[in-house]
Amino acid sequence: MVPPVSLLNHFMISLLIPDDNFSIPEGEEDLAKAIQMVQEQATDTQILEQKTVLSSKHAVPEAIEDFLCNFLIKMGMTRTLDCFQSEWYELLQKGVTELRDVGNVPDVYSQNMLLENENKNLKKELKHCKQAADKAREDLLKTQKERDFHRMHHKRTVQEKNKLINDLKGLKLHYASYEPTIRVLHEKHHTLLKQKMLTSLERDKAVGQIYGLQETLKHMEIGHSSHAPEIRVAPNCEKENAPEGPTQKGLREAREQNKRKTKMKVNKKDSEFPTDMQPNPNLSLCKENICPAKFDYKLNNILRLHELPVSCIVVHPHKDILVSCGEDRVWKVVGLPRGNVLLTGLGHTDWLSDCCFHPSGNKLATASGDTTVKLWDLFKGTCISTFEGHTHAVWSCTWHSCGDFVASSSLDTTSKIWDVNSERCRYTLYGHTDSVNSIEFFPYSNILLTGSADKTLSVWDARTGKCEQSLYGHMHSINDATFTPRGHMIASCDACGVTKLWDFRKLLPIVSIDVGPSPGNEVNFNSSGRVLAQASGNGVIHLLDLKSGHIHKLMGHESEAHTVVFSHDGETLFSGGSDGTVRMWS
């Protein structure tokens, strides 16, 4: 019978020595060598066991009582722990020897607990890693989508750039092909101008000869002369003592008549700009206290005056009448408050854009799309002057307070100052880079204000025609600009519905009010200067209280509102729309 220790040793040897290593080489079946090999391997195994045992001495096994205490503390069973410790130490004091032989907790339990804790920690880490992986996956997908979008955008931009480059090359070639033609056309134009001048000279010469021949025939019929004297055509001048024939006489009379006409025109002297202006009467009137601001306007009457949109309404400075202009080429004088038409004016060949009363109220200036400005006598209803000089439609016109000058603004980016007495253009104002949509004289002064589609306001000296200051701030085309009656403030509106107030003394913006996106077509103050009315493209009339900043709305137009103006007492408001009607609010 094999001793148990020997069996254990053989079992350990079988575990530690693999079968592959424990093999006898072929050709060496010697028993002694085999026994020696087995003994050597057993010796090696014992050495390994000794080393293992020595290394395991450092790990101190946990006692049973410590294990139980730690378990109870971990589970939170404090009362059970107290009972256990009291009974355990009581038995130890009694000297019970069996308790000391209980021993230690096997290593397997400790390792299981360690492995369980480690497993829990690993699960937590795994959960965090999964969350981080999901987030990274989402970020990756998002980044890939953004990359694809930017890649497509870049490709499209490159394609557009290449297309624009090709178009630019084509335009350059096209322009280069037209340059010789343009050059030839310029030369032909100059040649034709020269021919036109020569033809006009020959025509004048022929007209003079025909006039002389007609006079000769008259003399022959009457019998004053039996035969016509010899006609000599001298290039420079006739001899002093030579007889003058009818042709020469006719030419001389025509020249004298032309000289008289020219002299009459020259004798019409230019008007002088006033140097000592009368003070603005509105400066001494505190109308805010006399006439409190009114905002509760109600639609009172609708006057159907025009077949096409109403472009302008102005109130007479002294009488209860107003004038409305329309795109049907007609202006009408309307009596208030009945709204009966007193006078109708016809003469322009295109739509009317603006009108303005003479300070005395007996004349009217109108601006039109036919590039002209006309002055009308309101007593006779006839046109007394026509100013021609603009190359495109005229948008606005205004009278100087002295009544001797009219200023106009046009689509051709210029403004002009016309002398009413000499009937000529005194100054052309250059400076804007786009259409000049509005023009107005500062009350009782020689200062002009213009508003342009180039988003700027400009202040001009009418005596010199020079721009003194430009105001920047609007982001869109300026449709209208006006002064307060006292002249200390400017209001302007643009094509996006933004209205700005400016301090005219400091030439700085005060406030900006956005009632868009519909365009603001016109702005006007009431006589007190406290209320500002704006006609909007959506048909709403906005009333701004300059003291409180509140905005009131008047709803009544069925379509776009083009113009708005207050009566002198501020009790009535007039507005014109694109449906050809004038609406009275009171």
MISE-961366 format. One record per residue (C-alpha): chain; x, y, z. Coordinates in steps of 0.5 Angstrom, whole numbers, plus 500, padded with zeros to 3 digits. Layout:
N
 c east north  up
 A    X     Y   Z
...
//
This chain:
586
 c east north  up
 A  500   500 500
 A  503   507 498
 A  503   512 503
 A  499   518 503
 A  505   523 503
 A  507   519 497
 A  501   519 493
 A  500   527 494
 A  507   528 492
 A  506   524 485
 A  500   528 484
 A  503   534 485
 A  509   532 480
 A  504   530 475
 A  500   537 476
 A  507   541 475
 A  511   537 470
 A  507   537 463
 A  506   530 459
 A  510   533 454
 A  517   534 458
 A  516   528 462
 A  518   523 456
 A  524   518 455
 A  528   520 448
 A  528   514 443
 A  533   509 444
 A  535   510 451
 A  530   506 455
 A  535   505 460
 A  531   504 467
 A  537   507 471
 A  537   513 467
 A  529   514 467
 A  529   514 475
 A  535   519 475
 A  531   523 471
 A  524   523 475
 A  528   524 481
 A  531   530 478
 A  524   533 476
 A  522   531 483
 A  527   535 486
 A  526   541 482
 A  519   541 484
 A  520   541 491
 A  525   547 490
 A  519   550 487
 A  514   548 492
 A  519   551 497
 A  519   558 494
 A  512   558 493
 A  511   557 500
 A  516   562 502
 A  512   567 498
 A  506   566 501
 A  508   567 508
 A  507   575 507
 A  500   574 506
 A  497   574 513
 A  490   570 513
 A  484   574 516
 A  481   571 522
 A  474   568 523
 A  472   574 528
 A  475   579 524
 A  472   577 517
 A  465   576 521
 A  466   583 524
 A  468   586 517
 A  462   583 514
 A  457   586 519
 A  460   593 518
 A  459   592 511
 A  452   590 511
 A  450   595 516
 A  448   590 522
 A  451   594 528
 A  446   591 533
 A  448   584 531
 A  455   586 531
 A  455   589 538
 A  452   582 540
 A  457   578 537
 A  463   582 540
 A  460   582 547
 A  459   574 547
 A  465   573 543
 A  470   576 548
 A  466   574 554
 A  467   567 551
 A  474   568 551
 A  475   571 558
 A  472   565 560
 A  477   561 557
 A  474   557 552
 A  479   553 548
 A  475   551 542
 A  474   558 540
 A  482   559 539
 A  482   553 535
 A  477   555 530
 A  482   558 525
 A  483   563 520
 A  478   564 514
 A  480   560 508
 A  483   565 502
 A  478   563 497
 A  473   567 501
 A  477   573 501
 A  479   572 494
 A  472   572 492
 A  470   578 496
 A  476   582 492
 A  474   579 486
 A  467   581 487
 A  469   588 488
 A  474   588 482
 A  468   585 478
 A  463   591 480
 A  469   596 479
 A  470   593 472
 A  462   593 471
 A  462   601 472
 A  468   602 468
 A  465   598 462
 A  459   602 463
 A  462   609 463
 A  466   606 457
 A  460   604 453
 A  457   611 454
 A  463   615 452
 A  463   610 446
 A  456   612 444
 A  458   619 445
 A  464   619 441
 A  460   615 436
 A  455   620 435
 A  460   626 435
 A  463   622 429
 A  457   621 425
 A  455   629 426
 A  463   631 424
 A  462   626 418
 A  455   629 416
 A  458   636 417
 A  464   634 413
 A  460   632 407
 A  456   638 407
 A  462   643 407
 A  465   638 402
 A  459   639 398
 A  459   646 399
 A  466   647 397
 A  465   643 391
 A  459   648 389
 A  463   654 390
 A  468   652 386
 A  463   650 380
 A  460   657 381
 A  467   660 381
 A  469   657 375
 A  463   659 372
 A  464   666 374
 A  471   666 371
 A  468   663 364
 A  463   668 364
 A  468   674 366
 A  472   671 360
 A  467   671 355
 A  464   678 357
 A  472   681 357
 A  472   678 350
 A  465   680 348
 A  467   687 350
 A  473   687 347
 A  469   685 340
 A  465   691 341
 A  471   696 343
 A  472   698 335
 A  465   698 334
 A  464   703 339
 A  470   707 337
 A  467   707 330
 A  461   710 333
 A  464   715 337
 A  467   718 330
 A  461   717 326
 A  457   721 332
 A  463   727 332
 A  462   727 324
 A  455   727 324
 A  455   733 330
 A  459   737 325
 A  455   736 319
 A  449   738 323
 A  452   744 325
 A  454   746 318
 A  447   744 316
 A  444   749 321
 A  448   754 318
 A  446   753 311
 A  439   753 313
 A  440   759 317
 A  443   762 311
 A  438   760 306
 A  432   762 311
 A  435   769 310
 A  435   769 303
 A  428   766 302
 A  426   772 307
 A  430   777 302
 A  427   774 296
 A  420   775 299
 A  421   782 301
 A  423   783 293
 A  417   780 291
 A  413   784 295
 A  416   791 292
 A  416   788 285
 A  408   787 286
 A  407   794 289
 A  411   797 284
 A  416   801 288
 A  422   798 284
 A  422   796 276
 A  428   791 277
 A  431   788 283
 A  438   790 284
 A  444   786 284
 A  445   781 290
 A  452   780 292
 A  454   775 297
 A  460   777 301
 A  464   773 306
 A  466   778 311
 A  462   785 310
 A  459   789 305
 A  462   796 302
 A  459   802 306
 A  457   805 300
 A  454   799 296
 A  446   799 295
 A  443   794 300
 A  438   789 297
 A  432   786 300
 A  436   780 301
 A  441   784 305
 A  436   788 309
 A  432   782 311
 A  438   778 314
 A  440   785 317
 A  433   785 320
 A  433   778 322
 A  439   779 326
 A  437   785 329
 A  430   781 332
 A  435   776 334
 A  439   781 338
 A  433   784 341
 A  430   777 344
 A  437   776 346
 A  438   782 350
 A  431   781 353
 A  433   775 356
 A  439   778 358
 A  435   784 361
 A  432   778 366
 A  436   779 372
 A  438   773 376
 A  434   773 383
 A  439   775 389
 A  439   770 395
 A  436   774 401
 A  442   775 406
 A  437   778 412
 A  432   772 413
 A  426   774 417
 A  426   770 423
 A  422   763 423
 A  416   765 427
 A  415   758 429
 A  421   759 434
 A  417   764 438
 A  411   759 438
 A  410   754 444
 A  405   750 440
 A  406   744 444
 A  402   748 450
 A  397   751 445
 A  395   745 441
 A  396   739 445
 A  398   733 441
 A  392   729 438
 A  392   721 436
 A  385   719 436
 A  384   720 429
 A  378   717 426
 A  377   716 418
 A  372   721 416
 A  371   721 409
 A  374   718 403
 A  375   722 396
 A  376   719 390
 A  380   724 386
 A  385   720 381
 A  384   714 377
 A  391   712 379
 A  395   712 385
 A  396   719 389
 A  403   721 389
 A  403   727 394
 A  398   732 398
 A  400   739 400
 A  395   744 404
 A  395   751 402
 A  399   756 407
 A  393   760 408
 A  386   757 405
 A  382   751 407
 A  384   748 400
 A  389   742 399
 A  392   740 392
 A  393   732 390
 A  397   730 385
 A  397   723 382
 A  400   718 377
 A  394   720 372
 A  398   726 370
 A  393   731 373
 A  393   735 379
 A  387   737 383
 A  385   743 388
 A  380   741 393
 A  376   745 397
 A  375   743 405
 A  372   740 408
 A  367   738 403
 A  372   735 398
 A  369   738 392
 A  374   739 386
 A  375   747 385
 A  381   746 379
 A  384   741 375
 A  391   742 372
 A  393   738 366
 A  400   739 362
 A  405   734 364
 A  406   728 359
 A  408   723 365
 A  406   722 372
 A  406   727 377
 A  411   725 383
 A  411   732 388
 A  408   739 388
 A  409   745 393
 A  405   751 394
 A  409   758 393
 A  409   761 400
 A  404   766 398
 A  399   761 396
 A  398   763 389
 A  403   759 385
 A  404   751 385
 A  410   748 383
 A  409   740 380
 A  415   735 379
 A  414   730 374
 A  416   723 371
 A  417   727 364
 A  423   730 367
 A  420   737 368
 A  418   742 373
 A  412   746 372
 A  410   753 375
 A  402   754 375
 A  398   760 376
 A  392   758 381
 A  388   764 379
 A  388   762 372
 A  390   755 372
 A  395   756 367
 A  402   754 366
 A  407   760 367
 A  414   756 367
 A  417   750 365
 A  424   748 367
 A  427   743 363
 A  434   740 365
 A  434   734 368
 A  435   727 364
 A  431   723 368
 A  424   723 372
 A  424   729 377
 A  422   726 384
 A  421   732 389
 A  421   740 389
 A  420   745 394
 A  420   753 394
 A  425   758 398
 A  421   762 403
 A  422   768 399
 A  419   765 393
 A  424   767 388
 A  427   760 387
 A  425   753 386
 A  429   746 388
 A  428   740 385
 A  431   733 385
 A  431   727 380
 A  433   720 378
 A  439   722 375
 A  443   723 382
 A  443   731 381
 A  439   736 384
 A  438   743 381
 A  436   750 384
 A  432   754 379
 A  431   762 378
 A  424   763 377
 A  425   770 375
 A  430   769 370
 A  427   762 368
 A  434   758 368
 A  438   753 373
 A  442   757 377
 A  446   751 380
 A  446   743 379
 A  448   740 386
 A  453   734 385
 A  455   729 390
 A  450   723 391
 A  451   717 387
 A  444   714 386
 A  437   717 385
 A  435   723 390
 A  428   722 392
 A  427   728 397
 A  429   735 397
 A  427   741 402
 A  429   748 404
 A  430   749 411
 A  425   754 414
 A  427   761 412
 A  434   760 410
 A  438   758 404
 A  440   751 406
 A  437   745 403
 A  436   738 405
 A  436   732 400
 A  435   724 401
 A  438   719 396
 A  437   712 395
 A  445   712 396
 A  443   711 404
 A  445   718 405
 A  442   725 407
 A  446   731 405
 A  446   739 407
 A  447   744 402
 A  448   751 401
 A  444   754 396
 A  448   760 395
 A  454   756 393
 A  451   749 391
 A  456   746 395
 A  455   740 400
 A  456   742 407
 A  455   736 411
 A  453   729 409
 A  449   724 414
 A  450   717 415
 A  446   712 418
 A  441   709 414
 A  442   702 411
 A  437   702 406
 A  434   707 400
 A  432   714 403
 A  425   715 401
 A  423   722 404
 A  426   727 409
 A  423   733 412
 A  425   739 418
 A  420   740 424
 A  417   747 423
 A  422   750 428
 A  427   747 424
 A  431   744 430
 A  430   736 428
 A  430   732 421
 A  426   726 420
 A  427   721 415
 A  425   714 413
 A  427   709 408
 A  425   703 404
 A  425   698 410
 A  421   702 414
 A  426   705 419
 A  425   712 421
 A  430   716 424
 A  430   723 428
 A  437   727 427
 A  439   733 431
 A  440   739 426
 A  444   743 430
 A  449   737 432
 A  448   733 425
 A  448   727 429
 A  442   721 430
 A  437   722 436
 A  433   715 435
 A  431   710 430
 A  424   707 430
 A  423   701 426
 A  416   700 424
 A  418   695 418
 A  419   691 414
 A  414   695 409
 A  417   701 406
 A  416   708 409
 A  414   712 403
 A  413   719 407
 A  414   723 413
 A  411   729 416
 A  411   733 422
 A  404   737 425
 A  405   744 426
 A  407   743 434
 A  413   739 432
 A  411   734 437
 A  407   728 432
 A  411   725 426
 A  406   721 421
 A  409   716 417
 A  405   713 411
 A  407   706 410
 A  407   701 404
 A  403   696 408
 A  397   702 408
 A  398   703 415
 A  399   711 418
 A  404   711 424
 A  403   716 429
 A  410   717 433
 A  409   721 440
 A  416   725 440
 A  415   726 448
 A  413   719 450
 A  416   715 444
 A  409   711 443
 A  407   709 436
 A  399   709 434
 A  397   706 428
 A  391   708 423
 A  388   703 419
 A  384   705 414
 A  387   704 407
 A  386   698 403
 A  393   698 399
 A  399   702 400
 A  399   709 403
 A  404   714 399
 A  403   720 402
 A  401   724 409
 A  400   731 411
 A  397   735 417
 A  392   740 417
 A  395   747 420
 A  391   746 426
 A  393   739 427
 A  385   737 428
 A  385   733 421
 A  390   728 417
 A  390   727 410
 A  393   721 407
 A  393   718 399
 A  394   711 397
 A  395   707 391
 A  388   706 390
 A  387   713 388
 A  383   716 394
 A  385   721 399
 A  382   719 406
 A  381   725 411
 A  382   723 419
 A  379   727 424
//
